[in-house]
Amino acid sequence: QMQLVESGGGLVQPGGSLRLSCAVSGFTLDYYPIGWFRQAPGKEREFVAARNWNGDITYYAHSVKGRFTIARDNAKNTVYLQMNSLKPEDTAVYFCATQLRYGPECPRADVEAYEYEHWGQGTQVTVSS
C-alpha cells in the first residue's frame, strides 16, 4: 500500500529554517513528480512547490520563491522541502503529494492540487515569536 508521510514540522521563530521530509513507502517515487501544498486555518489549500521526476521542471509559488527549495533523494525514496527565512504567513499544515496518472518520466510538475492523486497526512509548521 502506498503511503506518503511528512515530518519535520514544528514551531520556529520568524527568520528561521525548517526542512520538511516526505517519506514514500509501497512505491518507488523515482520517475514521478512531487508537489508540496499548504493549508492555513480557514483558507484553501494552496500550491507551494512542485518538481518533475528528474528536476528539469520546478515551480514555486511567488510567495516562497527564493526562500524554499524542493529536493528529492531517490535512494531514500524521500522528498524534502527546505524552508528558509520563514515568515508568520508561512504558518500552515504542509502536505506532500504525487501523481501516477500520467505515467513515469512525464514532463509535468503540476501546480493544481486536483492533479495529485496521493497525499500525505500533513505536518504542522508554525512561525511565531
C-alpha positions, -999 to +999 in steps of 0.1 A: +000+000+000+014+034-010+020+059+018+034+094+020+044+105+055+055+141+062+077+150+091+099+179+102+073+204+111+073+224+143+075+258+159+101+282+146+108+319+150+105+343+121+136+342+100+143+306+110+145+275+089+129+241+088+134+211+065+103+190+058+106+154+047+081+133+028+089+096+030+073+074+005+067+037+010+050+010-010+060+027-042+092+039-059+090+076-065+120+079-088+101+086-120+071+106-108+066+142-099+061+155-064+043+186-051+041+204-018+010+223-007-001+240+024-033+249+042-037+276+068-067+277+091-098+290+074-080+291+040-080+268+010-051+245+002-025+263-018+004+254-040+039+257-026+064+239-049+065+211-075+092+192-092+091+167-120+108+134-118+143+145-129+143+181-118+141+196-153+108+213-143+105+230-110+078+256-099+075+276-068+047+298-055+056+335-058+053+338-020+080+313-013+103+317-043+139+323-032+132+310+003+120+274-003+137+246-022+122+213-032+146+184-035+145+146-036+167+117-026+157+088-047+180+064-028+159+071+003+126+075-016+122+108+001+114+143-009+123+174+010+112+210+013+139+233+027+123+264+041+144+294+049+137+329+061+103+318+074+076+343+080+044+341+102+024+339+070+041+306+062+022+290+092+001+261+078-002+224+076+021+213+048+013+183+026+033+164+000+016+147-029+024+127-061+006+117-092+008+085-112-019+090-138+004+104-165+029+075-162+066+075-154+091+101-167+063+125-176+075+161-181+049+175-156+051+194-124+015+205-117+006+234-095-031+224-091-039+201-062-066+182-081-038+168-104-023+149-075-038+115-065-018+105-035-013+127-004+003+126+030-014+134+062+004+167+066+028+183+091+022+215+111+045+244+106+041+274+130+062+305+126+059+327+156+080+347+181 
